Every structure is written in structure tokens, then in C-alpha cells.
Amino acid sequence: MLVLPADLTRGQASACLQMLVQGLRALTDKQVVVDAAALQRFDSSALAVLLELRRESQAQGKKLAIQGLPSQLHDLATVYGIAELLSPT
């Protein structure tokens, strides 16, 4: 399981993505769960991180499932028209 940090804004996005991709590569399971429940402070960068992680998981032949997505982040994804992309791949 991969876990998102409490803070994921523009300033943390690049480092967070790098750590998540590293973790994704280390996992041997074909089904990878991302726990977003800890997210408390975030902006649209969190969506960019999740979308890039989704692309990376697809490239590795893995399915990504996001659990505990805060409702505000889901609402933001809906506004951007990408909520369905955060569903399991």
C-alpha cells in the first residue's frame, strides 16, 4: 500500500510523486492501493500526482485503487472532469 502525506500542495508534489513512483516500482502486487485518508491540506497538485501515479501504474501493468479520498478532493476532480480517472484502472 502507498500512503499519501497529510500535506500535498504544489511545493510537495514533485518529491511526493517521486517517492510514490519509487514505492510503486518496489511493489510486486498487480493491484496497488493508495491510501489518501491522511490528506488534510492539498490543492490541484494532489490530483496531478494521482493522475501521474495512475499513468505509471498502467505502464507497469498494475491496477491502482485509491481509498480514503477526501470529499473536497473528489469534488475538485469532478469540477475538472477527471473524477472517473481516479476510479480503479
N, C-alpha and C positions, 0 to 999 in steps of 0.2 A: 504494500500500500504506500502511496505517495501522499504526503500531507502538505497542504498549503499553510503558509505562515499567517499570523494574525494581521500583519500589515502587508499589503501588496498594491503599491501605487507605482507610478512611473519611476521613482527613484530606486525601487527594489526589483522591478520587473526583470531586467536583464540577468541579474545574479540569481534570482529565483528560478527563472527558466533554465538557466544553465544547470543548476542543482537538480531540478526535476528531470531534465533530459538525461543527466548522468544516472539518476536513480532508475529511470525507465529502462535504460540500457542494461543495468545490473539485474533487473528482474527477469526471471525466466518464464514466468506465467504469461499465457496468451491473453488473459483477462487482467487488466490493471485497474485498480480502484484509486481514485484521487479523492481524498477527504478534504472538503472545503469548509468544514464546520468551524474551524478556528478563525476564519476570516472575519475581521471586525472593521478594519479600515482599508478601503480599496477604491479604485477608480476603474475606468475603462481599460487600463493596462492589465488588470486581472483577467479580463476577457481575452485580450491579445495573448497572454501567457497560456491560458487554457486552450485556445484555438491552435497555437503553435505546438503545444504538447499533443493535441489530438492529431495533427499532421504527422508529427514524429512517431506517434504510436502506430498510425496506419502504415507508415514507411517500414516499420519493424514487424508488421503483420500482427499487431496486438490490438485488442479492443479496449477502449478506455471508457470507464464508467465514473461519473462524478457524483459523489454523495455529499449531502450536507451543504449544498449551495445556498448561501443566504438569499432570502426572497428579494432583497433590493438588487442583488447582482443578477438574479434571474430576470427581474423587471427591466434592468438595463439591457440585458441581452435581447429581450423581447422588443424593446424600442429600436434596437439596432437591426432587428430582423434575423438574429443568429441563434435564438434560443434552441431551435431544433438541432443545431450543430453541437450543442453541449449535451445532447442525449447520447446514450451509448452508441458507439460506432460499430 
